[in-house]
Amino acid sequence: MKHLLYELKGRVDRAHSNSKTVLPARTLRSFQRKYDAIITAGEIEHPLKLCPRKGGRAKQTGPRNLLVRFRDRAEATLLFAHDFRVPFTN
C-alpha cells in the first residue's frame, strides 16, 4: 500500500508541476483498482479474528486495524489524488 500511495503521490506531483488540476479519470480508476486489490489481499492475509467462546470479535492485530482503516476510509485516503488542494499528508 505504501508503494502504491507514493506512486500516486508522484503522479499528482508531476501533474501539478505541469499546471494540471486533476489526474485523468483513467489513471484514477487504475489506481483505485490497485488499491482495492491490495485491500482484498490484506483481507485474506489478515482475516477478522473471532472470539471462539463468546462468538464475538477478538482483539485485532495492528495490521488488521490499519487494513480496516484503509478499507473504510478509502475516499479520504485518496482524496489528495482527486483534489490537488488536499495535501498528501493530510
C-alpha positions as CSV (number, residue, x, y, z in Angstrom):
1,M,0.0,0.0,0.0
2,K,2.8,2.4,0.8
3,H,4.4,1.9,-2.6
4,L,1.0,2.5,-4.3
5,L,0.3,5.7,-2.4
6,Y,3.8,7.1,-3.1
7,E,3.5,6.2,-6.7
8,L,0.1,8.0,-6.8
9,K,1.7,11.0,-5.0
10,G,4.4,11.1,-7.7
11,R,1.7,11.2,-10.4
12,V,-0.1,14.0,-8.6
13,D,3.1,16.0,-8.1
14,R,4.1,15.6,-11.8
15,A,0.6,16.7,-12.9
16,H,0.6,19.6,-10.5
17,S,4.0,20.8,-11.7
18,N,2.7,20.7,-15.3
19,S,-0.2,23.0,-14.3
20,K,-2.8,20.3,-14.3
21,T,-5.6,20.4,-11.7
22,V,-6.8,16.8,-12.0
23,L,-5.4,13.4,-12.9
24,P,-7.0,11.7,-15.9
25,A,-10.0,9.6,-15.0
26,R,-8.4,6.5,-16.5
27,T,-5.4,6.9,-14.2
28,L,-7.6,7.4,-11.1
29,R,-9.6,4.2,-12.0
30,S,-6.4,2.3,-12.4
31,F,-5.1,3.3,-9.0
32,Q,-8.5,2.6,-7.4
33,R,-8.4,-1.0,-8.8
34,K,-4.9,-1.5,-7.5
35,Y,-5.9,-0.1,-4.1
36,D,-8.9,-2.4,-4.0
37,A,-6.7,-5.4,-4.9
38,I,-4.4,-4.6,-2.0
39,I,-7.3,-4.4,0.4
40,T,-8.6,-7.7,-0.9
41,A,-5.2,-9.4,-0.4
42,G,-5.0,-7.9,3.0
43,E,-8.4,-9.3,4.0
44,I,-7.1,-12.7,3.1
45,E,-3.7,-12.3,4.8
46,H,-5.2,-10.7,8.0
47,P,-8.7,-12.1,8.4
48,L,-11.1,-10.9,11.2
49,K,-10.4,-12.8,14.4
50,L,-13.4,-14.1,16.3
51,C,-13.5,-15.0,20.0
52,P,-14.3,-18.7,20.0
53,R,-16.0,-18.8,23.4
54,K,-18.1,-15.7,23.2
55,G,-18.8,-15.7,19.5
56,G,-17.9,-12.0,19.2
57,R,-14.8,-10.3,17.9
58,A,-11.4,-10.8,19.5
59,K,-8.8,-8.1,19.8
60,Q,-7.4,-7.4,16.3
61,T,-3.8,-7.1,15.3
62,G,-2.2,-3.8,14.3
63,P,-2.0,-4.7,10.6
64,R,-5.7,-5.7,10.6
65,N,-6.7,-2.4,12.3
66,L,-4.7,-0.5,9.6
67,L,-6.3,-2.5,6.9
68,V,-9.7,-1.7,8.2
69,R,-8.9,2.0,8.3
70,F,-7.7,1.9,4.7
71,R,-10.8,0.0,3.6
72,D,-13.3,2.1,5.5
73,R,-11.6,5.4,4.7
74,A,-10.6,4.9,1.1
75,E,-12.2,8.0,-0.1
76,A,-10.4,10.2,2.5
77,T,-7.1,8.3,1.9
78,L,-7.2,9.0,-1.8
79,L,-8.7,12.5,-1.7
80,F,-5.3,14.1,-2.4
81,A,-5.4,12.5,-5.9
82,H,-8.9,13.8,-6.6
83,D,-8.4,17.3,-5.2
84,F,-4.9,18.7,-5.6
85,R,-5.6,21.3,-2.8
86,V,-5.5,18.5,-0.3
87,P,-2.0,17.7,0.9
88,F,-0.7,14.1,0.7
89,T,-0.1,14.1,4.4
90,N,-3.4,15.4,5.4
